[in-house]
């Protein structure tokens, strides 16, 4: 039994040595926590669905039998609001859509040095204070996902994201994010959206998108910052 107020964390990673390292950093950090390490996602699900109770789950992406997203999808069937942080070596742009659609609470890419684990401690605190998912109260499914680089231009976008603006995914790459919004909306985003995201928060709401033919549409949008400074954006067409 953990003491009252102690944060209980389950870390799922098939690398046992890394599991020990993560537990060491978390338990010696500023957060009052107790870490349980599990190398099998299948057995981790059994623990979560059993008598044990956890406040936050940290999971890797590449694991045997099921990856981190598949693990999360199975977990969400019985624990829809349990905060889950994806701590993975995968390139964000490769799994951005999976992260959003699966309902991951937060994502941190694995790296080298103690600073990475200091960031992990902070992300665990943030996840524990969340409602479990990027946008748990959203009434509109977020259909498309894009990633904007630190130069304010798109690094990547999936086909669904690009099609909302009547571009191909290849045409979106390299575009400045302002090209996908009318001028008055750019001002709104700069004043109201970016300050929230840059301070470490997530912005959810509606904005106005600009299609390639010059017409506009109302979009439901989620914007959050990745640990490397890039922006993860998910949108859907409310007008549809």
N, C-alpha and C positions, 0 to 999 in steps of 0.2 A: 504494500500500500504506500502511495506517495503522500507527502504532507499536503494539508489543505493549502491551495494556492500554487502548488507546484504544477508546472505545465508538463503534461505527458506527451511524448513524441515517439512516433513509430517511424524508423528510417528503413526503407526497403531498397537494398542494393545487393547485387550478386557478388560484389567485391567486398569480402569480409574485412580486409585490412582497411579499406576506405571507411567502412562502417564504424570501425573502432576509432578512426581519426575524427570523423564527424561527431561521434558521441563525446569524445574528449573535448573538442572545441566548444560544443554546445553546453555541456555540463560545467565547464570551467568559465563560461562567458557570463555576461551580466544577467542573463535570463535564468530564473529559478526553474529548472527543468530536470526531467528524468527521461533518458533516451533508451528505447528498446530497439535493437537492431535485428532485422530479418533479411536473410539472403534469398528467400523464395517468395515471389509475389503471390503464389497460390496459398502458401502457409500464412502469409501476411493477411490475406483476405479472411482466412479462417479465424485468425486472432481478433480481427476487427469485428467479425460477426459473432464472436464468442462472448465470454464474460469480461474480457479486458476492454477498457475505455481509453481512448486517446483523444487529445485536444487538437493535434496536428499530425499529418502524415507527410513525410518527405519521401519521394520516390525517384529512382533512376528511370531512364527511358529504355535503354537497350538491356534487356534481361531475358533469360531463357524462359520458354513456355508462354510468356505474354510480356509485351512491352509496357512501358509506364502508362501509356494512354489506354491500352486495353485493360490494365489493372484498374485505372481510374474509372473507366466505364462500368466495370463490374462492381466496384465499390459504391458508385453513385446509385446503384439499384436499391441498396439498403441504407446508405448514409449520404443523402443528397446534399447535406449542408456541412459535412466534415471538411475542414480546410485541407487542401492537398497542394504541396509545393513540389514542382518538378525540378530536381537538381540533377542536371544531365550535361554530358559533353557534346550533345547533338547541336549542330548549327541551327540557330533559331529560325532562319528563313525556311529550312527544310520541314519544320514541324509546326509552323505558326498556326496554320488552319486547324490542325489537330488540337493544339493547346486551347484555342478559343472554344471550339465546338464541344470539346470534352468537358469543359468547365473547370479547368485548372485554376486554382486560386492565384498562383504566382509561379514565375519561372526564373531560375538562376542557372547560368551556364557554369559548369565546373572549370576551374582554372588552377593556377599554381600560387603558392604563397599563403600566408596567414590572412591577408586582406580578404581573400575570397571567403574564408570561413567567418570572418567578422561580418561580411555582408550577409552570409547565410543566417547568422544569429538575428540580424535586423529583419530579414525577410520572414523568419519564423515568427517573430513578434507581430509583424504586419498580418501574416496569415491567421494567427490566433485571434486577432481582432476583427477579422473579416466575416462575411456571411457564407463563406465556403466556395464561392465561384466568382468569376470576373463580373458577371452581371446577373445575379440571381433574381432580380425583380423585373428584368426586361420582359415586356409583353411581346416583343418582336424578335424572332430568331435572327441572329446575325449571320448573314449568308456569305459575305466575302471578306477576305483577310489580306492586308498588305503591311509591309514593313518599310518605314521611312528612315533613311540613314541620317547620320549626324550632319550631313550637308543639306538636309531638308528635301532630298530627292529620294524617290522610291528605289529601294534595293530589290524588292520583289513584290509580286502581287499574284494571287491565284486568279483563275479564269473568271470566277464569279464576281470578284471585286472589280476586275477590269471591265466586265460586260455591263456593270451598272452605269459606267460612264461612257459606254459604247467604244471602248478600246479593246485591243487584245492585251494579254498579259505582257507580251514583249514590248508593246508600245508604252505601257505604263512605266516600265523600268527606266529610270533616269529623269522622269518628269518631276518638277517641283510640285510639292503638295498644293501650292496655291493655284496651280493650273486646273485643279478639279473643283474649284469653288468660285462663285462670282465675287467681285471685289468687296461688297459689303459683308459677305460671309467670311472672307479672309480676315477682315478687321475683327469680327466677332471671335473667331478662333484664336487670334493672336492675343486678344484681351482677356478672354474668359476660359478658353480650353487649355492652352499651353501652360499658363501659370499653375494650374491645378496639377498637370502631369509632371511638370518640371520640379514641383515640390514633393514628388513621390506619390501622388495620388492617382486615382483613375477617374476619367471623365466619362459620364454616360449622358446621352441626350439626343436631341435632334438638331440637324444642321441642313444646309442647302448644298446639294451637289450640282456640278456643272458637267453636262454631257459634251461629247465631242462635237455635236451639231449645234451647240449653243443653248439648248433647252436646259431647264433646271428640274430638280426633283427633291423631295423631302427625304432625308436619310436618317435612319436610326443608327447611332454611332457609339462605339466604345473606343477610347484612346488610353493607352497606358505605356509607361516607359519600360524598356528592357534594361538589364543591368549594364549594358555597354553604351547606353545613351540613345539608342535608336528607339523609334516609336512603333508600337504594335497597334494597328487600327483594324477594327472590324465594323462592317456596315451592312445595312439592308435597305431596300427601297420601301419606304412607308406608303408611298402613293400606290404601289401595286397591291 
